[in-house]
Amino acid sequence: MASQTVTRAELTEAVYQEVGLSRNESAELVETVIEEMCKALVVGEVVKLSSFGSFSVRQKGARMGRNPKTGEEVPISPRRVLVFRPSHVLKKRINGEEVSAIEGEHDGASQDGQTSSFD
Amino acid sequence: MTKSELILQLAEQNPHLYQRDVERIVATVFDVITDALAQGNRVELRGFGAFSVKERRARAGRNPRTGESVNVAAKRVPYFKTGKELRERLNADDTSQSAT
């Protein structure tokens, strides 16, 4: 299938179609949704979206890395990284599996632990 | 922050909207992202990050409890890459460096 990229524009259009707001206001609301998530993450909060997934911030310590091109050792400073854990429901949807209504309701943004068989 | 807290936050900032509409807005955003990924498309939100789908080949896994070999079918997994701007915001101040 031809792969397309969905951007803010498509989200805005969907919100515009779904709720009777102006395109402008729809765009602003999409932006606010994204910005509120960013703000929560920046202060280190976990963002949990049932039936979608959860975003959390992980602190990484300093370590020695290597420039893969030159083989040179370079220090990597401690940093905070964002981790996304997809929920059960999202994983199933992506694989074209049926998702029951109950599952969609009670999926706690993937704290399952039983299906963590990735990589 | 949970989805309902996000909804409350938005409702507070938009007192002219019905809570019901705010709920639909939030639901629509994540439904559209989910649908796009289910169709194998990529979702790119500048300043936040990009969602994509990665293919995982079938492999022989092992039941960690019994040591038994099991076949793990090929599957697609959602993948998120943090956007540049958010990555920088996460590491903007020195307090984050000294934490842990």
Backbone of each chain as ProteinMPNN parsed JSONL, in Angstrom:
{"seq_chain_A": "MASQTVTRAELTEAVYQEVGLSRNESAELVETVIEEMCKALVVGEVVKLSSFGSFSVRQKGARMGRNPKTGEEVPISPRRVLVFRPSHVLKKRINGEEVSAIEGEHDGASQDGQTSSFD", "coords_chain_A": {"N_chain_A": [[0.835, -1.206, 0.0], [0.386, 2.249, -0.647], [2.301, 4.321, 1.232], [1.363, 6.885, 3.395], [1.772, 10.083, 4.956], [0.51, 11.204, 7.944], [-0.374, 14.275, 9.287], [-0.516, 17.231, 11.418], [-2.41, 18.63, 9.939], [-4.246, 16.714, 8.925], [-5.268, 15.758, 11.304], [-6.472, 18.029, 12.279], [-8.419, 18.435, 10.287], [-10.003, 16.168, 10.695], [-10.992, 16.666, 13.268], [-12.387, 18.962, 12.744], [-14.377, 17.967, 11.019], [-15.668, 16.248, 12.746], [-16.499, 17.606, 15.081], [-18.468, 20.474, 15.379], [-16.723, 22.837, 14.873], [-14.816, 25.769, 13.836], [-12.299, 25.586, 11.25], [-10.005, 26.846, 12.018], [-10.205, 26.984, 14.823], [-10.297, 24.28, 15.347], [-7.747, 23.542, 14.602], [-6.28, 24.909, 16.519], [-7.088, 23.568, 18.825], [-6.133, 20.972, 18.386], [-3.466, 21.532, 18.489], [-3.28, 22.357, 21.155], [-3.831, 19.967, 22.496], [-1.541, 18.48, 21.883], [0.419, 20.162, 22.943], [-0.225, 20.222, 25.69], [0.375, 17.627, 26.397], [3.117, 17.609, 25.919], [3.964, 19.495, 27.83], [3.348, 18.209, 30.257], [5.068, 16.026, 30.065], [7.559, 17.255, 30.026], [7.8, 18.176, 32.635], [8.227, 15.805, 33.776], [6.128, 14.09, 34.11], [4.057, 11.173, 33.652], [2.305, 10.347, 30.749], [-0.706, 8.995, 30.236], [-2.712, 7.292, 28.079], [-5.566, 5.745, 27.718], [-6.264, 2.829, 25.859], [-4.586, 3.694, 23.854], [-1.795, 4.296, 24.532], [1.156, 4.794, 26.593], [3.226, 7.52, 27.555], [6.402, 8.053, 28.847], [9.029, 9.51, 30.797], [12.397, 8.835, 30.845], [15.34, 8.688, 32.758], [18.629, 8.849, 31.705], [21.859, 7.667, 32.343], [25.291, 8.927, 32.261], [27.477, 7.763, 29.685], [30.02, 5.979, 27.845], [30.3, 6.455, 24.463], [30.602, 5.57, 20.984], [31.894, 6.842, 18.04], [30.545, 5.703, 15.221], [31.596, 5.894, 12.695], [34.263, 6.791, 12.792], [35.242, 5.32, 14.88], [36.056, 6.435, 17.132], [36.107, 7.149, 20.632], [33.538, 8.689, 22.417], [32.234, 10.756, 24.975], [28.965, 10.372, 26.304], [26.564, 12.474, 27.453], [24.551, 12.586, 30.485], [21.049, 12.203, 30.127], [17.566, 12.943, 29.434], [15.136, 10.799, 28.223], [12.338, 10.15, 26.084], [9.895, 7.699, 26.339], [7.737, 5.595, 24.595], [5.055, 3.507, 25.24], [3.125, 1.349, 23.614], [-0.367, 0.591, 23.871], [-2.154, -2.482, 24.504], [-4.459, -2.496, 22.92], [-3.822, -0.767, 20.804], [-1.668, -2.153, 19.674], [-2.976, -4.454, 18.838], [-4.804, -3.398, 17.003], [-3.09, -2.487, 15.048], [-2.21, -4.815, 14.006], [-4.387, -5.691, 12.751], [-6.226, -7.056, 14.287], [-9.214, -8.03, 16.01], [-10.735, -5.863, 18.355], [-12.209, -5.983, 21.375], [-14.98, -4.257, 22.92], [-14.809, -4.116, 25.68], [-12.16, -4.518, 26.193], [-11.097, -2.228, 25.067], [-12.068, -0.339, 26.803], [-10.929, -0.938, 29.297], [-8.227, -0.997, 29.071], [-5.342, -0.227, 30.528], [-3.484, 1.647, 29.396], [-1.44, -0.088, 28.704], [-0.005, -1.77, 30.872], [0.666, -4.233, 30.925], [2.815, -6.298, 30.734], [2.839, -8.936, 30.124], [2.903, -9.232, 27.432], [5.308, -8.301, 26.565], [7.143, -8.812, 24.476], [9.028, -7.639, 22.705], [11.536, -6.597, 20.314]], "CA_chain_A": [[0.0, 0.0, 0.0], [1.147, 3.493, -0.697], [2.367, 4.864, 2.575], [1.173, 8.321, 3.466], [2.097, 10.636, 6.26], [-0.544, 11.982, 8.571], [0.201, 15.385, 10.044], [-1.501, 18.067, 12.119], [-3.465, 19.033, 9.007], [-5.259, 15.664, 8.886], [-5.914, 15.715, 12.626], [-7.335, 19.214, 12.305], [-9.545, 18.172, 9.394], [-10.869, 15.182, 11.351], [-11.665, 17.342, 14.378], [-13.324, 19.877, 12.081], [-15.509, 17.16, 10.534], [-16.307, 15.542, 13.857], [-17.112, 18.566, 15.999], [-18.771, 21.612, 14.511], [-15.947, 24.054, 15.132], [-14.138, 26.275, 12.648], [-11.008, 24.935, 10.997], [-9.014, 27.54, 12.829], [-10.299, 26.556, 16.217], [-9.927, 22.871, 15.37], [-6.279, 23.51, 14.561], [-5.781, 25.341, 17.829], [-7.338, 22.519, 19.809], [-5.177, 19.89, 18.13], [-2.197, 22.039, 19.001], [-3.342, 22.345, 22.621], [-3.714, 18.576, 22.945], [-0.13, 18.123, 21.771], [1.202, 20.986, 23.858], [-0.477, 19.786, 27.064], [1.138, 16.398, 26.605], [4.528, 18.016, 26.003], [4.2, 20.167, 29.117], [3.334, 17.193, 31.309], [6.276, 15.216, 29.924], [8.73, 18.067, 30.365], [7.934, 18.183, 34.095], [8.514, 14.447, 34.199], [4.901, 13.32, 34.328], [3.713, 10.118, 32.702], [1.042, 10.641, 30.06], [-1.351, 7.693, 30.014], [-3.902, 7.424, 27.26], [-6.12, 4.402, 27.638], [-6.436, 2.248, 24.53], [-3.586, 4.182, 22.91], [-0.482, 3.951, 25.053], [1.629, 5.753, 27.58], [4.517, 8.157, 27.328], [7.056, 8.372, 30.095], [10.366, 10.066, 30.642], [13.381, 8.016, 31.526], [16.627, 9.355, 32.95], [19.742, 7.998, 31.283], [23.123, 8.095, 32.916], [26.381, 9.179, 31.326], [28.18, 6.556, 29.262], [30.938, 6.199, 26.75], [29.781, 5.981, 23.189], [31.64, 5.474, 19.97], [31.513, 7.339, 16.725], [30.611, 4.489, 14.396], [32.352, 6.13, 11.476], [35.698, 6.907, 13.059], [35.654, 4.406, 15.935], [36.51, 7.266, 18.235], [35.269, 7.122, 21.826], [33.033, 10.002, 22.812], [31.367, 10.666, 26.153], [27.573, 10.738, 26.11], [26.133, 13.082, 28.707], [23.277, 12.088, 30.994], [19.941, 12.86, 29.432], [16.228, 12.405, 29.641], [14.554, 10.349, 26.966], [10.918, 9.865, 26.109], [9.603, 6.329, 25.944], [6.328, 5.336, 24.305], [4.634, 2.105, 25.326], [1.801, 1.2, 23.006], [-1.294, -0.256, 24.618], [-2.679, -3.698, 23.901], [-5.451, -2.18, 21.895], [-3.117, -0.211, 19.654], [-0.903, -3.241, 19.058], [-3.929, -5.324, 18.132], [-5.354, -2.672, 15.851], [-2.052, -2.414, 14.024], [-2.106, -6.123, 13.388], [-5.682, -6.021, 12.169], [-7.004, -7.959, 15.132], [-10.429, -7.496, 16.611], [-10.583, -5.352, 19.713], [-13.534, -5.944, 21.999], [-15.3, -3.006, 23.598], [-14.351, -4.18, 27.075], [-10.718, -4.337, 26.139], [-10.846, -0.823, 24.79], [-12.405, 0.432, 27.995], [-10.128, -1.183, 30.487], [-6.801, -1.094, 28.83], [-4.685, 0.827, 31.29], [-2.322, 2.122, 28.657], [-0.407, -1.114, 28.624], [0.895, -2.119, 31.967], [0.488, -5.677, 30.884], [3.974, -7.066, 31.163], [2.788, -10.287, 29.59], [3.173, -9.243, 25.998], [6.458, -7.43, 26.32], [8.098, -9.62, 23.731], [9.557, -6.976, 21.526], [12.953, -6.548, 19.949]], "C_chain_A": [[0.862, 1.245, 0.0], [1.145, 4.13, 0.686], [2.245, 6.382, 2.552], [1.57, 8.798, 4.845], [0.961, 11.508, 6.749], [0.123, 13.07, 9.419], [-0.904, 16.122, 10.802], [-2.682, 18.421, 11.221], [-4.595, 18.008, 8.971], [-5.998, 15.565, 10.217], [-6.905, 16.864, 12.738], [-8.595, 18.985, 11.474], [-10.535, 17.201, 10.042], [-11.653, 15.822, 12.493], [-12.734, 18.291, 13.824], [-14.575, 19.131, 11.613], [-16.351, 16.602, 11.674], [-17.08, 16.469, 14.795], [-17.369, 19.83, 15.178], [-18.04, 22.906, 14.808], [-15.321, 24.537, 13.831], [-12.816, 25.528, 12.466], [-9.921, 25.535, 11.878], [-9.005, 27.054, 14.263], [-9.924, 25.082, 16.353], [-8.408, 22.729, 15.414], [-5.692, 23.885, 15.911], [-5.949, 24.26, 18.874], [-6.396, 21.34, 19.637], [-3.821, 20.277, 18.718], [-2.157, 21.982, 20.535], [-3.203, 20.927, 23.174], [-2.235, 18.186, 22.969], [0.694, 18.883, 22.817], [0.99, 20.571, 25.321], [0.29, 18.502, 27.379], [2.62, 16.727, 26.769], [4.837, 18.602, 27.378], [4.267, 19.163, 30.258], [4.626, 16.384, 31.27], [7.52, 15.987, 30.355], [8.907, 18.154, 31.89], [8.066, 16.765, 34.656], [7.294, 13.578, 34.476], [4.746, 12.234, 33.28], [2.404, 10.528, 32.045], [0.43, 9.31, 29.638], [-2.638, 7.878, 29.249], [-4.481, 6.04, 27.029], [-6.456, 4.059, 26.189], [-5.526, 2.844, 23.452], [-2.188, 3.784, 23.383], [-0.053, 4.949, 26.099], [3.012, 6.259, 27.214], [5.139, 8.404, 28.687], [8.475, 8.84, 29.816], [11.329, 9.225, 31.458], [14.699, 8.776, 31.597], [17.736, 8.391, 32.557], [21.036, 8.541, 31.867], [24.165, 8.36, 31.849], [27.004, 7.85, 30.923], [29.139, 6.916, 28.135], [30.286, 5.655, 25.485], [30.924, 5.911, 22.202], [31.104, 6.047, 18.67], [31.655, 6.166, 15.76], [31.45, 4.671, 13.125], [33.865, 6.109, 11.733], [36.191, 5.925, 14.117], [36.135, 5.127, 17.178], [35.579, 7.166, 19.44], [34.822, 8.531, 22.18], [32.118, 9.847, 24.033], [29.939, 11.09, 25.797], [27.048, 11.232, 27.453], [24.822, 12.475, 29.184], [22.139, 12.852, 30.342], [18.616, 12.241, 29.811], [15.66, 12.006, 28.289], [13.087, 10.0, 27.157], [10.694, 8.45, 25.596], [8.103, 6.189, 25.71], [6.051, 3.845, 24.424], [3.241, 1.988, 24.746], [0.917, 0.295, 23.859], [-1.6, -1.505, 23.808], [-3.531, -3.444, 22.687], [-4.774, -1.657, 20.635], [-2.352, -1.306, 18.916], [-1.817, -4.15, 18.263], [-4.454, -4.659, 16.874], [-4.349, -2.648, 14.692], [-1.87, -3.739, 13.303], [-3.444, -6.608, 12.841], [-6.513, -6.986, 12.977], [-8.218, -7.247, 15.696], [-10.118, -6.985, 18.016], [-11.973, -5.248, 20.308], [-13.722, -4.639, 22.752], [-14.746, -2.987, 25.017], [-12.857, -3.928, 27.141], [-10.361, -2.867, 25.968], [-11.069, 0.036, 26.02], [-11.357, 0.296, 29.082], [-8.649, -1.297, 30.258], [-6.116, 0.069, 29.511], [-3.407, 1.283, 30.643], [-1.141, 1.175, 28.801], [0.517, -1.232, 29.821], [0.919, -3.628, 32.052], [1.67, -6.48, 31.387], [3.984, -8.467, 30.582], [3.105, -10.332, 28.107], [4.372, -8.368, 25.656], [7.54, -8.185, 25.567], [8.613, -8.883, 22.512], [11.072, -6.993, 21.436], [13.685, -7.851, 20.177]], "O_chain_A": [[1.944, 1.27, 0.588], [0.086, 4.438, 1.234], [2.93, 7.067, 1.792], [1.688, 8.009, 5.783], [0.512, 12.425, 6.061], [1.063, 12.804, 10.167], [-2.06, 15.698, 10.824], [-3.82, 18.504, 11.685], [-5.769, 18.379, 8.984], [-7.203, 15.319, 10.251], [-8.023, 16.698, 13.226], [-9.701, 19.304, 11.908], [-11.749, 17.386, 9.95], [-12.841, 15.55, 12.664], [-13.832, 18.402, 14.369], [-15.695, 19.61, 11.792], [-17.574, 16.5, 11.578], [-18.181, 16.144, 15.24], [-16.533, 20.201, 14.354], [-18.664, 23.954, 14.976], [-15.295, 23.808, 12.84], [-12.29, 24.924, 13.401], [-9.052, 24.839, 12.404], [-7.959, 26.757, 14.84], [-9.311, 24.677, 17.341], [-7.861, 21.914, 16.157], [-4.739, 23.268, 16.386], [-5.071, 24.05, 19.71], [-5.915, 20.773, 20.618], [-3.134, 19.473, 19.348], [-1.146, 21.61, 21.131], [-2.543, 20.709, 24.19], [-1.744, 17.632, 23.952], [1.554, 18.308, 23.485], [1.941, 20.573, 26.103], [0.788, 18.319, 28.489], [3.292, 16.189, 27.649], [5.836, 18.255, 28.006], [5.138, 19.254, 31.124], [5.212, 16.088, 32.312], [8.424, 15.426, 30.975], [10.035, 18.2, 32.379], [8.021, 16.563, 35.869], [7.41, 12.474, 35.007], [5.242, 12.359, 32.16], [1.493, 11.007, 32.72], [0.976, 8.596, 28.797], [-3.556, 8.549, 29.721], [-3.951, 5.258, 26.24], [-6.877, 4.915, 25.411], [-5.678, 2.533, 22.27], [-1.487, 3.028, 22.71], [-0.811, 5.852, 26.454], [3.841, 5.544, 26.651], [4.473, 8.912, 29.59], [9.036, 8.597, 28.747], [11.086, 8.945, 32.631], [15.118, 9.419, 30.635], [17.774, 7.253, 33.023], [21.264, 9.751, 31.874], [23.955, 8.059, 30.674], [27.054, 6.916, 31.723], [29.076, 8.001, 27.556], [29.787, 4.53, 25.459], [32.077, 6.165, 22.55], [29.979, 5.753, 18.266], [32.764, 5.692, 15.514], [31.949, 3.699, 12.558], [34.631, 5.493, 10.992], [37.395, 5.708, 14.254], [36.565, 4.506, 18.15], [34.362, 7.103, 19.264], [35.634, 9.454, 22.235], [31.324, 8.909, 24.104], [29.74, 12.062, 25.068], [27.08, 10.516, 28.454], [24.066, 11.916, 28.39], [22.277, 14.037, 30.043], [18.548, 11.172, 30.419], [15.699, 12.779, 27.332], [12.656, 9.608, 28.242], [11.23, 8.055, 24.561], [7.298, 6.617, 26.536], [6.719, 3.023, 23.797], [2.279, 2.482, 25.334], [1.397, -0.648, 24.488], [-1.344, -1.577, 22.606], [-3.378, -4.043, 21.622], [-5.12, -2.063, 19.525], [-2.384, -1.379, 17.688], [-1.485, -4.568, 17.153], [-4.539, -5.281, 15.815], [-4.717, -2.773, 13.524], [-1.437, -3.787, 12.152], [-3.608, -7.783, 12.513], [-7.397, -7.657, 12.444], [-8.238, -6.025, 15.839], [-9.346, -7.59, 18.761], [-12.819, -4.51, 19.802], [-12.757, -3.998, 23.168], [-14.271, -1.955, 25.492], [-12.36, -3.225, 28.02], [-9.462, -2.338, 26.621], [-10.355, 1.011, 26.252], [-10.951, 1.276, 29.705], [-7.899, -1.657, 31.166], [-6.29, 1.221, 29.114], [-2.354, 1.301, 31.282], [0.0, 1.594, 28.995], [1.681, -0.836, 29.768], [1.16, -4.214, 33.108], [1.552, -7.248, 32.343], [5.028, -9.118, 30.549], [3.531, -11.364, 27.589], [4.432, -7.77, 24.582], [8.703, -8.196, 25.968], [8.636, -9.433, 21.411], [11.773, -7.361, 22.379], [14.884, -7.941, 19.91]]}, "seq_chain_B": "MTKSELILQLAEQNPHLYQRDVERIVATVFDVITDALAQGNRVELRGFGAFSVKERRARAGRNPRTGESVNVAAKRVPYFKTGKELRERLNADDTSQSAT", "coords_chain_B": {"N_chain_B": [[-0.446, 12.212, 33.914], [-3.619, 11.519, 32.763], [-5.96, 10.418, 30.21], [-8.449, 11.495, 30.871], [-7.691, 13.58, 32.533], [-6.344, 15.165, 30.762], [-8.455, 15.91, 29.143], [-9.963, 17.418, 30.977], [-8.194, 19.513, 31.446], [-8.139, 20.732, 28.908], [-10.807, 21.451, 28.691], [-10.998, 23.322, 30.671], [-9.423, 25.366, 29.655], [-10.943, 26.054, 27.537], [-13.642, 27.279, 27.999], [-15.932, 27.821, 26.569], [-16.65, 25.58, 25.227], [-18.519, 22.524, 25.121], [-18.082, 19.921, 27.481], [-18.459, 17.427, 26.441], [-17.847, 17.811, 23.736], [-15.141, 18.386, 23.93], [-14.215, 15.946, 24.79], [-14.749, 14.462, 22.504], [-13.015, 15.648, 20.722], [-10.47, 14.995, 21.734], [-10.65, 12.208, 21.6], [-10.938, 11.889, 18.841], [-8.45, 12.78, 17.847], [-6.662, 10.754, 18.767], [-7.848, 8.533, 17.672], [-7.603, 8.98, 14.934], [-4.845, 8.88, 14.655], [-4.385, 6.222, 15.426], [-5.875, 4.83, 13.452], [-4.465, 5.582, 11.156], [-1.986, 4.359, 11.621], [-2.825, 1.717, 11.701], [-3.364, 1.364, 9.067], [-0.913, 1.269, 8.088], [0.355, 3.642, 7.747], [2.359, 6.595, 8.387], [2.687, 8.844, 11.11], [3.27, 12.134, 11.618], [4.158, 14.531, 13.87], [5.298, 17.476, 14.137], [7.596, 18.821, 16.435], [6.665, 17.296, 18.431], [6.723, 14.406, 17.88], [7.142, 11.363, 15.931], [5.06, 8.775, 14.783], [5.329, 5.45, 13.729], [5.118, 2.345, 11.898], [6.617, -0.718, 12.506], [7.964, -3.618, 11.007], [8.062, -6.841, 12.285], [9.853, -9.754, 11.968], [8.902, -13.249, 11.782], [9.873, -15.413, 14.4], [11.781, -17.79, 16.305], [10.836, -18.146, 19.445], [11.166, -18.376, 23.046], [9.645, -19.956, 25.716], [9.981, -18.408, 28.685], [9.562, -19.537, 31.142], [9.308, -22.33, 30.943], [11.243, -22.985, 29.142], [10.704, -24.008, 26.782], [10.571, -24.119, 23.21], [8.96, -21.798, 21.162], [6.985, -20.751, 18.371], [7.059, -17.509, 17.203], [4.902, -15.46, 15.622], [5.163, -13.405, 12.651], [4.862, -9.896, 12.998], [3.426, -6.587, 13.301], [4.629, -3.689, 14.8], [3.929, -0.763, 16.723], [5.807, 2.24, 16.614], [7.556, 4.865, 18.172], [9.162, 7.911, 17.671], [10.837, 10.393, 19.277], [10.374, 13.855, 18.729], [12.611, 16.445, 17.594], [12.402, 18.973, 18.819], [10.949, 18.466, 21.204], [12.658, 16.67, 22.424], [14.769, 18.327, 22.957], [13.546, 20.099, 24.69], [13.067, 18.43, 26.835], [15.56, 18.166, 27.862], [16.345, 20.659, 28.569], [16.975, 22.151, 30.944], [19.346, 22.298, 33.703], [18.585, 20.89, 35.882], [17.507, 18.481, 35.218], [19.648, 16.999, 34.553], [21.059, 16.524, 36.878], [19.374, 15.019, 38.331], [18.003, 11.8, 39.38]], "CA_chain_B": [[-1.631, 12.758, 33.267], [-4.422, 10.524, 32.062], [-6.783, 11.001, 29.155], [-9.499, 12.348, 31.465], [-7.054, 14.815, 33.02], [-6.08, 15.957, 29.56], [-9.756, 16.466, 28.75], [-10.297, 18.469, 31.946], [-7.277, 20.611, 31.171], [-8.615, 21.399, 27.691], [-12.122, 22.028, 28.971], [-10.749, 24.509, 31.485], [-8.894, 26.408, 28.784], [-11.945, 26.379, 26.521], [-14.926, 27.243, 28.714], [-17.059, 27.947, 25.646], [-16.963, 24.277, 24.626], [-19.111, 21.499, 25.976], [-17.137, 18.864, 27.858], [-18.701, 16.34, 25.48], [-17.089, 18.118, 22.524], [-13.718, 18.245, 24.236], [-13.972, 14.504, 24.8], [-14.73, 14.004, 21.112], [-11.795, 16.168, 20.091], [-9.344, 14.168, 22.176], [-10.844, 10.87, 21.041], [-10.686, 11.959, 17.404], [-7.008, 12.875, 17.619], [-5.984, 9.466, 18.928], [-8.444, 7.589, 16.712], [-7.012, 9.219, 13.611], [-3.475, 8.357, 14.708], [-4.499, 4.759, 15.443], [-6.312, 4.375, 12.125], [-3.363, 5.781, 10.213], [-0.996, 3.311, 11.874], [-3.442, 0.443, 11.322], [-3.248, 1.279, 7.607], [0.509, 1.243, 7.755], [0.862, 4.986, 7.494], [3.203, 7.238, 9.369], [2.075, 10.055, 11.652], [4.373, 13.01, 12.01], [3.722, 15.74, 14.558], [6.487, 18.302, 14.384], [7.692, 19.38, 17.773], [6.309, 16.244, 19.38], [7.398, 13.188, 17.469], [6.545, 10.659, 14.806], [4.661, 7.383, 14.982], [5.392, 4.644, 12.525], [4.894, 0.928, 12.129], [7.772, -1.527, 12.108], [7.673, -5.031, 10.782], [8.899, -7.801, 13.02], [9.779, -11.051, 11.313], [8.601, -14.405, 12.624], [11.106, -15.917, 14.996], [11.6, -18.834, 17.297], [11.006, -17.6, 20.789], [11.263, -19.405, 24.067], [8.87, -19.704, 26.927], [11.011, -18.232, 29.705], [9.308, -20.357, 32.327], [9.545, -23.749, 30.699], [12.383, -23.17, 28.266], [10.158, -24.57, 25.557], [10.671, -23.273, 22.034], [7.663, -21.489, 20.551], [7.074, -19.91, 17.188], [6.439, -16.194, 17.324], [4.508, -15.057, 14.269], [5.548, -12.064, 12.203], [3.848, -8.921, 13.409], [3.767, -5.188, 13.134], [4.597, -2.999, 16.094], [3.984, 0.691, 16.639], [7.094, 2.781, 17.041], [7.502, 6.315, 18.34], [10.452, 8.581, 17.756], [10.632, 11.731, 19.826], [10.778, 14.951, 17.859], [13.792, 17.195, 17.995], [12.062, 20.06, 19.741], [10.58, 17.91, 22.506], [13.884, 16.09, 22.983], [15.542, 19.453, 23.5], [12.827, 20.624, 25.857], [13.246, 17.488, 27.945], [16.911, 18.326, 28.398], [16.637, 22.087, 28.523], [17.583, 22.734, 32.14], [20.375, 21.481, 34.349], [18.016, 20.078, 36.959], [17.263, 17.129, 34.73], [20.931, 16.297, 34.468], [21.531, 16.13, 38.202], [18.387, 14.128, 38.948], [18.216, 10.353, 39.559]], "C_chain_B": [[-2.357, 11.646, 32.507], [-5.25, 11.216, 30.992], [-7.843, 11.929, 29.752], [-8.917, 13.638, 32.03], [-6.736, 15.752, 31.863], [-7.371, 16.645, 29.096], [-10.157, 17.619, 29.672], [-9.479, 19.729, 31.696], [-7.756, 21.435, 29.973], [-9.945, 22.093, 27.923], [-11.96, 23.327, 29.753], [-10.271, 25.678, 30.62], [-9.896, 26.854, 27.73], [-13.345, 26.336, 27.117], [-16.143, 27.362, 27.796], [-17.447, 26.618, 25.011], [-17.646, 23.36, 25.639], [-18.037, 20.468, 26.272], [-17.231, 17.698, 26.86], [-17.903, 16.568, 24.194], [-15.589, 17.964, 22.752], [-13.343, 16.767, 24.235], [-13.875, 13.976, 23.374], [-13.474, 14.468, 20.393], [-10.605, 15.28, 20.44], [-9.456, 12.764, 21.575], [-10.501, 10.857, 19.552], [-9.187, 11.975, 17.105], [-6.356, 11.496, 17.693], [-6.579, 8.381, 18.026], [-7.806, 7.742, 15.342], [-5.583, 8.674, 13.569], [-3.509, 6.827, 14.644], [-4.881, 4.212, 14.07], [-5.188, 4.481, 11.101], [-2.331, 4.667, 10.38], [-1.535, 1.95, 11.455], [-3.371, 0.246, 9.806], [-1.793, 1.289, 7.148], [1.109, 2.604, 7.454], [1.676, 5.523, 8.664], [2.484, 8.497, 9.856], [3.188, 10.944, 12.185], [3.831, 14.288, 12.62], [4.95, 16.537, 14.97], [6.473, 18.892, 15.784], [7.335, 18.361, 18.835], [7.048, 14.964, 19.038], [6.683, 12.533, 16.313], [6.246, 9.22, 15.184], [4.813, 6.655, 13.66], [5.179, 3.186, 12.906], [6.118, 0.169, 11.657], [7.361, -2.979, 11.993], [8.625, -5.864, 11.631], [8.739, -9.161, 12.338], [9.401, -12.154, 12.302], [9.919, -14.91, 13.2], [10.768, -17.042, 15.956], [11.863, -18.227, 18.654], [11.093, -18.733, 21.778], [10.378, -19.018, 25.242], [9.861, -19.598, 28.075], [10.798, -19.11, 30.933], [9.691, -21.808, 32.1], [10.754, -24.011, 29.814], [11.993, -23.765, 26.928], [10.304, -23.596, 24.394], [9.277, -23.05, 21.447], [7.869, -20.598, 19.336], [6.356, -18.589, 17.433], [6.171, -15.712, 15.907], [5.027, -13.667, 13.941], [4.467, -11.088, 12.639], [4.338, -7.516, 13.144], [3.671, -4.516, 14.491], [4.659, -1.489, 15.88], [5.307, 1.193, 17.197], [6.963, 4.294, 17.145], [8.906, 6.877, 18.433], [10.193, 10.005, 18.207], [11.14, 12.791, 18.86], [11.918, 15.754, 18.453], [13.466, 18.23, 19.07], [11.73, 19.538, 21.138], [11.803, 17.308, 23.197], [14.719, 17.2, 23.633], [14.865, 20.035, 24.738], [13.007, 19.716, 27.078], [14.604, 17.671, 28.617], [17.335, 19.783, 28.484], [17.365, 22.61, 29.757], [18.584, 21.769, 32.774], [19.803, 20.567, 35.422], [17.813, 18.636, 36.496], [18.545, 16.311, 34.708], [21.37, 15.768, 35.831], [20.574, 15.167, 38.885], [18.844, 12.674, 38.921], [18.658, 10.054, 40.95]], "O_chain_B": [[-1.755, 10.929, 31.708], [-5.244, 12.442, 30.879], [-8.109, 13.006, 29.218], [-9.578, 14.677, 32.01], [-6.847, 16.972, 31.981], [-7.362, 17.814, 28.71], [-10.627, 18.66, 29.214], [-9.991, 20.848, 31.729], [-7.775, 22.665, 30.015], [-10.183, 23.188, 27.414], [-12.682, 24.299, 29.531], [-10.664, 26.825, 30.83], [-9.726, 27.901, 27.104], [-14.142, 25.46, 26.781], [-17.259, 27.039, 28.201], [-18.466, 26.537, 24.326], [-17.383, 23.419, 26.84], [-17.191, 20.174, 25.428], [-16.23, 17.082, 26.494], [-17.348, 15.625, 23.631], [-14.861, 17.477, 21.886], [-12.283, 16.386, 23.738], [-13.021, 13.143, 23.07], [-12.934, 13.752, 19.549], [-9.838, 14.868, 19.569], [-8.468, 12.205, 21.099], [-9.853, 9.931, 19.063], [-8.716, 11.266, 16.216], [-5.596, 11.111, 16.804], [-5.893, 7.425, 17.662], [-7.506, 6.754, 14.671], [-5.164, 8.082, 12.575], [-2.749, 6.216, 13.894], [-4.284, 3.25, 13.587], [-4.989, 3.581, 10.285], [-1.86, 4.098, 9.395], [-0.797, 1.124, 10.917], [-3.324, -0.883, 9.318], [-1.505, 1.313, 5.952], [2.234, 2.704, 6.964], [1.672, 4.972, 9.765], [1.758, 9.136, 9.095], [3.942, 10.56, 13.079], [3.123, 15.045, 11.956], [5.553, 16.293, 16.016], [5.452, 19.399, 16.249], [7.664, 18.539, 20.007], [7.89, 14.494, 19.803], [5.725, 13.086, 15.774], [7.055, 8.54, 15.814], [4.467, 7.182, 12.602], [5.073, 2.843, 14.084], [6.602, 0.382, 10.546], [6.542, -3.491, 12.756], [9.829, -5.614, 11.679], [7.623, -9.65, 12.159], [9.566, -11.999, 13.512], [10.959, -14.834, 12.545], [9.619, -17.216, 16.362], [12.989, -17.841, 18.967], [11.095, -19.906, 21.403], [10.384, -17.871, 25.69], [10.518, -20.583, 28.414], [11.739, -19.392, 31.675], [10.319, -22.439, 32.951], [11.237, -25.141, 29.745], [12.833, -23.996, 26.058], [10.176, -22.385, 24.575], [8.514, -23.997, 21.258], [8.803, -19.798, 19.281], [5.189, -18.566, 17.823], [7.088, -15.573, 15.098], [5.295, -12.859, 14.83], [3.284, -11.429, 12.645], [5.5, -7.288, 12.809], [2.727, -4.757, 15.243], [5.344, -1.001, 14.982], [5.85, 0.624, 18.144], [6.331, 4.928, 16.3], [9.739, 6.374, 19.188], [9.418, 10.732, 17.585], [12.2, 12.641, 18.253], [12.152, 15.736, 19.661], [14.156, 18.343, 20.083], [12.176, 20.101, 22.137], [11.959, 17.428, 24.413], [15.29, 17.024, 24.709], [15.527, 20.414, 25.704], [13.087, 20.191, 28.211], [14.769, 17.365, 29.798], [18.524, 20.102, 28.473], [18.278, 23.426, 29.633], [18.652, 20.591, 32.423], [20.44, 19.595, 35.828], [17.93, 17.695, 37.282], [18.52, 15.086, 34.829], [21.975, 14.701, 35.928], [20.917, 14.564, 39.903], [19.954, 12.372, 38.483], [18.886, 8.892, 41.289]]}, "name": "protein", "num_of_chains": 2, "seq": "MASQTVTRAELTEAVYQEVGLSRNESAELVETVIEEMCKALVVGEVVKLSSFGSFSVRQKGARMGRNPKTGEEVPISPRRVLVFRPSHVLKKRINGEEVSAIEGEHDGASQDGQTSSFDMTKSELILQLAEQNPHLYQRDVERIVATVFDVITDALAQGNRVELRGFGAFSVKERRARAGRNPRTGESVNVAAKRVPYFKTGKELRERLNADDTSQSAT"}
